[in-house]
Amino acid sequence: MTKNNEPEHGSLVSRSSIDSRFQWNINDIYPDQESWKTASQQFKKDVDAFSQYKGQLHDCQTLKTVLREQEKLSIIISKLYAYARLQQDTDNANQKFQALVGEAEALAAAFSNAVSFVEPELLSLSQEKLNDLLSDSDFSDYQFYLNNLLRLSKHVLPKEQEELLSLSQLATSGPAAIFRSLVSADMQFPLVKNSEGLDVTVSEGNYLLNMTSTDRLLRRNSFKGLMTTYHKYRNTLANTLSSNCRVSAFYATAHKYHDTLEACLSEDNIPPSLYEGLIETVHENLKPLHEYIALKKEILGLDEFHAYDIYQPISNAADSFACDFDEAKVKVTAALSPLGYDYQAALQEGFDKQWIDIYENKGKRSGAYSWGIYGVHPYVLLNYQPRYNSISTLAHEMGHALHSYFSNKSQTYINSDYSIFCAEVASTTNEILLLEHTLKTASPEQKIYLLNQFLEAVRTTVYRQVQFAEFEKFIHNEINEGRTLQAEMLETYWLDSNKRYYGPALTVDAELSSEWSRIPHFYTPFYVYKYATGYSAATAFASAILENKPKAVEKYLHFLASGGSDYSLNLLKTAGVDLTTPLPVTVTLHKFAEKLQELKTLLGKITKRNSACLNNRRSFFFSKIN
């Protein structure tokens, strides 16, 4: 054991060296691999038997049997797959785990193929028969599922046409695949110099790390090296993006949608007016972002503030929050105490019953995630380090985990899976509650760090993602109007967009014009706006909870327990957050403005305290903070 009762851990430490009490208990899914094998063999038989129902969905009794059996098989395959994947993620070099995942993937493919006839046959039933199903109390668990299926039915083509479109998907996946291959395999990024004259690698993998360095020459050279490389491929990347937009437009038109935006939002039943309103609300609240950029420029003592300065930290007080994992649990528990007894009890259960795989080991997947398993409990993967970001990550992932926990506990399987639109709400709510709790006892230097954490979160998750969303609207409109996306046009638009969003304090370099070409999200159309709506909903929830608004906690916990039992907008509205209005986004951006003023006030106090250093703003600030 090392200091603070933590085990030796890291990328060179074997998993077997880390005590099992710091690992998640995979045996809660299946007690051993033999049990998994037995379950998988029975699953194969049940999947084969399911084919007998193909073409037989004519009467209510058969429909009930098929839906129940499909649900049963869905629960089993989710357990079979999780048992394999969770183990592989803890040791990717383990060939036994690799083989297990291969078997699980084959089982999942067989299941998907076996049940593929169910929805087309349901939709082929007469309206009278479907109405009978919806009025049958035995189908009460399936009311939302069936109604949603009917809502989308007008966009489902005859069987033969759907099969043809399905077959076309491999051929039309080319643009995104070409982008990934070009960026990941064929692009050669240059070595660049840091301030010590040493060569440093530039790549997508380490770009953000370089951008947060205190070495400004490294930041500048990394920015120019990366963007210049993308610029060399500007015409190819404009063509891949243009082609990808055309693919999306083709499928949208084929499925009888007005355009790609409507098609992409339809899955979550989101009106295009919400998307338009989100962009409009952010435009009305750009002034605080302009002020924030101007403040960073002043704090850093720069004559010019460039895009490569945006991620530069104004404080390294993160190290002052260092604590072991046991203390991190205490901090998170205290921060989430406003959520009440039931939430605290579930949180403690997760801590006590080994839901969490805590430390890094050789071969373990990087980052963090939560994985909910219906009928078992959620699992959380971490790579914990003694710093504030890791404490925040613990709160974040336990937010996901307890969303799954309460949803699975309260809902039938068919209604338990919450949408991606709602997925980040619970996790971000926890992050905000932790930050507000930590601010109460933080030192001035720590408060600067925490306030900047919040401001950066809103900048990157709301402002920047809406900037992306607006760019997507522009490029898809160009395709809808029958035009091609030309590199020069995209570069001009992108520079103008950055001027609009970041304001006059930002010096816009020509190299920034290439940034659009490196954003992989643009190959999954109209997705990024969900980051902004999710963060805004979380801010609204956290504010209501901390302000002790009537029934705020009760409504929030009801939202967590609702899973996927209704459309996302309805679930959020019932809980008190109406994203069809500008209010939640406005609340978030006003909160941004408030925290910015707090930061300015705090910096003013420190300025007075360090008045002897005022002749050199950079030295006074960084001697204390950096």
N, C-alpha and C positions, 0 to 999 in steps of 0.2 A: 504494500500500500504506500502511496505517496502522502504528502502533507494534506491536511483537511479531510482525511479518511477517503480520499478518492483513489481509485486503482490506477496503475500505470495504463495509459491509453495513448492512441495515436496511430498514424498510418503504417507504422512498422511493428505494432504490437499485435500478436495473433489473438484471435477471438477466444481461443481456449485459455488464454492467460487472464481474461477478465471474468471475475466471479459472476456466477449465474444470477445473483440477486440484482446485478446492474443491467441484466438483459431482460427483454420481454419474455413472457411465458407462452411460448408457441403451443405448448401442450393443451392450452385452453381450447384450441380449435379441434385438434385430434390428439389423443394421448401419446401416440407414437406413429412412426411411418407405416407400420403394419396396419394400423387402423385406417390410415389414409388410403392405403392400397385396397383394403376391403371396401371402403366407401366408394372409391373410384371404379372398381369392378362392378358394383351394384349400379352405379350411376350409368355406366355404359349400357347395361341391360335395360334400364329404365328409359334411356334416350332412344334406344332402338325400338322399344315398345311404343313410344309416343307416336311413331309414324303411322300407327293404325288409325289415328284420328284424322289424317289428311283427307280432305274431301267429305268429311262427315259432320261438319258443323251446321246441322240443320235444325236441331231441337235444343231447347233450353237445358235439358238434363246433360246432354253431351257437352254443351258449351261450358256448363259449370265444371264438369269433370276435367275438361281440357285446361281451363284457366287455373283451376286448383293444382293440377299436375304440373303445369308450366311454372307456377309459382314455387312449388316444392323443388323442382329441378333447378330453378334460378338460385334458391337459397343454398342448395348443395354445391353448385358449381362455384358460387362465390366463396364458399369455405375451402373447397378443394384448391382453387387458384390462390387464395390468400395464403394458405398453409405453405405452398411452394414458394411463392414470390417473396413473402416476408423473410423467409430463411435465406433465399438467394441475396436479398438486399443487404444482409448482414455479413455476407462473405461471397462476393461475386466470383472468386477463384475456385470455390468448392464445386467440383464436378458433379457430386451427388445432387447438390441443389440445382445445378444447371439441368441435369437430366429430369429432375422432378418438375421444374418449370416447363420443360418441353412436353412432358406428359400432360400437365395441366392445360397448356395452350391447345393441345390437340383435343382434349375433352371440351374446352370452351368452344372451339370451332365446330365440333360435332353437335353440341347443344344448339348453337346459333343456327346451324343448317336445319336441324330437326324441327325447330319451332318457327321457321321462317314463313310457313303457310298460314299461321294463325291470324295475323292481322289482315292480310288480303282477303281471307275467307270471311272474317267478321265484317269487313267493309262491303263485301259483295251481298250481304243479306239485305232483304227489303227493309224499307224504313219502318214498316209495321212491326217486323220481327225485332229490329233494334229498339224500338220504343217499348216493346214487351220486356226486353232485357232490362232496360233502364227503370222500369216500374216494378221489377221483381225484387222483393226484399232480400232474396238470397244473393243478389248481385250488388248489395249495398256497398261492399268493399271496393267494387270495381266502378262505381258511379263516375268518379273523376276520370279514371283511365278511359272509360268508354266514351264519355262526353268529349274528352280531348281528342280521341281518335276520330269521332264524328266531325269535330271542328276542322280537322286537317283533311278530312276525306275529299273535299272538293279539289284538293291539290294532289290527290292520288290518281294516277292514270290507270287505264286498263292493264291487266296483268302482263300482257305481252310487251306493252310499251315500257312498263316499269322494269321488266327483265332486261330489255334492251338498254335502258339507261343505266341499270346496274352493271351490265357488261362493259359499258363505255367508261366507267370510272377509272379503271386502270390506265386507259389511254389518255384520259384527261388530267391525270395526276402529274403529268410531266413538268409543268412550270414550277411547282413547289419543289419537286424532286431535283430539278436542275439547280434551283437556287441553293438548296441545301448542299448539293455536291460541289458547286462552285465555291461557296463560302467555306465549307468544312474541309474540302480536300484539295481543290485546285488553286485557290488564292494563296499567294506567297506574301506574307506581310514582312516588312523590313525589320532589321535590328535598328534600334535607335539609341542615342546617347542620353545618359542621365547627367546630372550636374557634376558628377565626379569623373566624367569622361568614359564611363563604363558602358558596354553594350547591354541593352535590355531588350528582351523579346516583346514584340507587339502581337497580340492575337485577340480574337473575340473572347477567349477564355480569361485573359488577364487585363483586358482593357479597362474595366471598371476599377479594378485594383489600382492600376496606374493612375486613373483619374482622381482617386482619393489620396494620392501621395502628396506629401508636403513639398516634394521636389517639383517646382514649377516647370523647369526645363524638361523633365521626364514627361510631365503631363502634356506640355505643348508638343513635344516630338512624337509622343504616342498618338495624340489626336491627329496631327498632320500625317503621320505615317499610315494610320488606319484609314482615314478618309481619302487620302490620295490613292491608296490601293483600290478602294471601292470605285473611285472616279475613273480609273483605267477601264473598268468594266461597265461604265454607265449605260451604254447602249444595250448591252446584253441584259443588264438588270432591269432596264426600262421595258424591254421586250418580255422578259419572264413575268414581270408584274402585270403588264398589259394583258398577256395571255391568260394569267390566272384570273384576272377580272372578267375576261371574256368567258372563261369556263363557268364561273359563278353566274354570270348573266344568262348563259345558255340553260343551266339547270333551273334557274328561277323562272325563265320564260316557259320552259318545258312543263313545269309544275304549276303554271297559270298564276304566277305572282306578278305584281306590277313591276317590280325591280328586285335587285339583289338585296337591298336593305330590307324590304318587306319580307322576303324569303328567309333571311337570316334571323330576323326578330320574331318570326312566326312561331318558331319552336317553343319559345317561352311566352308566347301570346303577348308580346310587347308592342305597343303601338309606335309607329315611326315618329309620332309627335313627341314621345318621350326623348328619343334620340336628338331630335331637333331642339327641344327645350333644354336639354343638357348643355349643348354647345352654346346656346343663347345665354343661359345663366352664367356660364363660365366667362363668356365675353364681357358680361356686365360686371364681373368681379376680377378683372385682370389687374387693377390698380395695386392691390396688396402684393401680388407677385412682382410687379415692377419695383415696389418699395423694398421687397426682400432682396432682390438682385442688387439694388443700389446699396443696401445695407451690407451685404457680403463684400461688395467691392470696397466699401469704406473700411470694414473690419480687417480685410486682408491687406489694406494699404496699397491698392493697385491703381495705377493711372488709367489702365484699361482692363476691363473685365471681359474675358473671352469664354467661349463655350467650354474650354478645357479647365476653367476655374470653377465651374458651377458645382462640381462634386467635392471641391476642396473643403474638408472639415474646418469648422471654426473653433473646435475644441476636441481634445483627446481625452476628456475626462471619463471616457468609457472604462478605462482601466481602474478607475476609482470605485467602480461598482463590482469589482471582482469578488466572487464568492463561490463556495463549493455548491454542488447540486442540492444538498439538503437545505442549505440556506436559501437557494433559489426557490425551492418549493414553498418555503415559509413566506418569502416575499410575494410570490404569485398568489398564494392562499389569502394573504392579507389584502392584496389589491382587489381580489374578486369577492371579498366578503359582502359588498353591497348586493350581490346576486342572491343572497339568502341561504337558508339551511340546506335545502334540497340540492342546490348547485354545489355547495361546499362538500356535502356528503359524497356526491358523485365524483368530485375532484379528488377527494381523499381516497376513494376507492381505486381510482386510477393510479394514484401514487403508491398505494399499499399493495395492490394486487398485480404489479408488474405488467402494466400496459405499455410501459416505456422502455425502449432500448436506448440507453443514455449516452454511452461514450463511443468515440471513434476507435475502430480497430482495422487491421490490415484487410483490405478487400471490401470494406463496408461502403455502401452507397453514401455519397456526400449529401449535404443539405439536411432537410427535415421534411416529414410529412405525417399525416394522420390517415389511417385506413379503418373505416368502419366495417364491421362484419355482423350482419343481422343474425340474432340468436346467440351471439358470443359476447363480444365487447369490442370497442375500438382499440387499435394499436397505434403507438406514436414512435416514430424513428427520429432520434436526435443525434447530433455530434457535439455534445455540450462542451463549451469552453467557458472559463471564468471571466465573462464580460457581460455588459448590459444586453447586447444583442442576443446572446444565448438565453438570458432570462426572459426577454421579450418573445423569443421564439418558442420557449416553453409555454408561455401564456397563450400565444397564437395557436399552436398545435393542439393544446388542450381545449381551446375554443372549438376547433373543428371536431375534436374527439367527443366532447360533451354534446355538441349539436347532433352528432350521430347517435350518441347514447340515449338522449331524450327522445329523439325521433324514433329510433328502433324500439324503444320501450313502449311508446304510445301508439304507434301506427302498425297496421298490417304491412307485410313486405311490399305489396304493390304501391303503397302510399308513403313508404318510409324514405325514399331516396330524394333528398332535396336537390334543387336545380343548381347549376353552375352560377346562375344569376344571384342566388342566395348564399353560395358556398363560402364567400370570404367575409360575410357579415359577422358571424359569431367569433371568428378568429380575430378580426380587427377590433371588435368591441372589447375583447380582452386586452389587446395591446394598448388601447386608449385608457382603459381602467388602470392598467399597470403604470403607465406613464403619469397619469394624474396622481396616483397614490405615491409614486416615487418623488414627484415634485414637492410634496408636502414637507419632506424632511431633507431635501437635497441642499448641499452647499451652493453658494452662488455660481461657482465654476461648473458644478454638476447640473444646475438649472440651465445654464447656457447650453450644455450638451443636450439635455432632454428637450428643451424648447426647439432646438435646431433639428432634433430627431423628428419631432412632430411636423415642423415646417417642411422638411425634406420629404416626409411621407406624403403630405398633401400635394407638394409640388410634383412628385413622381407618379403618384397614384391617381390624382384627380386632374391637375392641370396638364401634365404631360400626356396622360392617356386620352384626355379629351382633345388635345392637339392632334394626336394620332387619329382619333375618331373623325375629326373634321377633315383630315387629309384623306381618309378612306372615303368619306362622302364625296370629296372632290374627284378622286380618281374613278370611282364607280359611276359617277355622273358623266364623266368624260366618255366612258365606254358606252353608257346608255345612249349618249348623243351620237354614237357612231364614230367617235374619234379614237386615235391611238395615243398612248402615253409616251411622249417623247422626253428624253432625258433632260434637255435644256428647260422644257416647260416645268418638269417636276422639280428641278433644282431652283428655279426662280420662285415657284410656289413655296418650297420649303424654307428658303431664306426669308421670304415675306412673313411666313407663319411664325418663325422664331422671333422676328422683330416685333410682331403683334403680341405674342405671348410674353416675352421677357422684357420688353420695354427698352427705353433709351440707354440704360446703364450697360447693356450688353453690346460689346463690339462684335459684329457679325463677320466672321472670317469667310472667305470664299470657300474654304474646305468644308464648312458646315453644310454646304449645299448638297453634299453626297450622303448625308445621314439617312435620308429616307430609304436608301437602297440597302441598308443593313438591318432593317426591322423585320424579323421573321413573322411577327403577328399579322402583317399585311397579307400573308398568304392564307390566313384563316379569317375571312372577311367579317367585319362588324362584330368583333369579339371584345376588343379592348375597352369599350365603353363600360363593360360590366365591372371593371376594376373601380372606375369612378363612382358608379351607382352603389356598389357594395361598400366602399369606404364611406360614402355619404350616409348610407343607412346606418352603418356602425357608429358614426359620429353622433347621429341623432339619437340612437339608442343609449349610448354612453352618457350623453348630456342629460337625457331624461332621467336616467337611473341616478346619476350623481346629484341632480337637482331635486331628487325625491318627489318627482311628479307623481300624481295619483295613479296607482296601479301600473307604474312603469315596469317594475320588475316582473309582476304577474303577466303582463302582456308580452314581455320579452321571452320569458320562459315558455309561454304558450306558443310563441313563434318557433322556438327551438324544438318543441314537441310536435309541431305540425308537419315536419318533414316535407314531403312532396304531395300533400293531400289536397292542394289547390294550386292555382297559378301563383307564381312568385309575387306579383304585384298585390294580389289579394291577401296573401299571408302577411306581407309587410304592412299593408294598410290596416288590417285588423289589429296588428300590434302597435299601430300609431305612427307608422312611417309611410307617407303617401308619396311615392316617387313619380306619380303622374303630375305632381305640382313641383314648382321650383324650390319649395321650402327646405327639404333635406340637404340639397346641394348648397343652397344659400347659407344654411346653418353651418355647414362644414367650412365654407369659404369665409364666413364671418369669424368662425373660430380661428381660422388661419390668421386673419387680420388681428384678432385679439392677442394671440400668442406672439405675433410679430411685435406688437406694441410692448408686451411683457419683456421680450428679448431686448428691445431698444432701451427700455427703462433700466433693466439689469445691467446692460453694457454701459449705460450712462453712469450708474453708481460705481462700477468698476473703474471707469475712466477717471472719476474724481479721486477714487482711492489710490490710483496709480498716476496722479497728476505729474509726478516728477518725470514720467516717461512720455509725456504728451508730444514731445518734439519728434518722436518716432513711433507712430501708431502701431506699426508692425511689432516693434520690440516690446512695447508695453503689453500688448495683448498676448503675443506668443510666449513671452517670458512667464506669463501666468497660466495661459491655457494650453499652448502648444509646445 
